[in-house]
Amino acid sequence: MKKVLLVLKSKVFGEQHISDICAKSVFSTKLIYSYLLAKEQVKRRKFDVILIFDDNLSNNCVDFLEYLYIDQYPTRVFFLSSCCRFTSNKLSALQFGADDCLSFPCDCKELDLRLKKLIYMQKIHPNGVLKASGIILYPHNGMVENEGIRVPLRKKEFQILFHLFRHKNSVVTREMLSEYIWGEETPNPSTIDSYVRRIRILLAEKSEILETIWGFGYRVIDK
């Protein structure tokens, strides 16, 4: 049974809604109503996912996100908030240390799926790297190396490969890539396909690790 630490700023509407979602999935739930108490909890025990349910990016919320990020806790963090209906707030939450975020109220099935996928996502810390089949990504400076040789990826190409590596061995849909990278500026699906084709060319003999899942998206295979 996986565990979720649910952090609530206050006893606001939606608590039972989130508890029901966790109860119906693979998660057991521990409710905390204080960021200070939440810090004590993560020091004492290991959680698979921390679900932060807050009405905005308050100072206490940002402090908690940065605390988890800077101290390099391995736990994945999901931020759920009504403020995430704005792309700028989503990006801020991700920059402060959240691994994924979603606007509330939300579709229960989408939240359940995102939480399950988050368990398998690689956690990134300051100066951390991502690896798959001899390829190394350096998120802090945008560099990629293939067996020690630098791969000259452009910014969007790196961002696409970065998200595929974080979800390696899992399918990343075109919709997910669009949301992660372009935000509200939804690109044409063929645009994403064009970027992926160029990435394959630059990866040369390692291009087979990037698999197309027709009708869905892409997957990086780590053998």
Buried (B, 14 or more C-beta within 10 A) or exposed (E): EBBBBBBBBEEEEBBEBBBEBBEEBBBEBBBBEBBEEBBEBBEEEEBBBBBBBBBEBBEBBBBBBEBBBEEEBEBBBBBBBBBBEEEEBBBBBBEBBBBBBBBBEBEBEEBBEBBBBBEEBBBBBEEEBBEBBBBBBBBEEBBBBBEEEEBEBEEBBBBBBBBBBBBBEEBBEBEBBBBBBBEEEEBEEEBBEEBBEBBBEBBEEBBEBBBEEEEEBBBBEEE
